[in-house]
Amino acid sequence: MILKRLKIIQDLHEELNKMKEHYDDALESNAPYQELKVELSKIREESKVKQEKILNNSSYKGLSEQIKEKRQELKENNEILAQELIEYYKENGTLEIQDHEGNVKKMKFSVRLTN
């Protein structure tokens, strides 16, 4: 069953890629779309330059760095929590846990295949 499902998924990916190629080819040959694409590119570049000027202010830079650090800290803690929840499940055999406020939380596991 698993091998059959893997084949179905692979076939769907291939079909989706072909459809996307046809879609992209159709857009590439559309002159109004190409003009819009050029305009958008110019606007993005102008916006990027203006944003860099604004964000080069030292107060924004410091806050930006603090945000990056907090995001990294949050990511690390979420990874640790995932491992701790796996251990909790192994030890207790339950998919529910009570948080510090007394709320019951349910665990959801997700598995993916990697190469």
Secondary structure, DSSP 8 states (H G I E B T S, - for coil): -HHHHHHHHHHHHHHHHHHHHHHHHHHHT-HHHHHHHHHHHHHHHHHHHHHHHHHTSHHHHHHHHHHHHHHHHHHHHHHHHHHHHHHHHHHH--SEEE-TTS-EEE---------
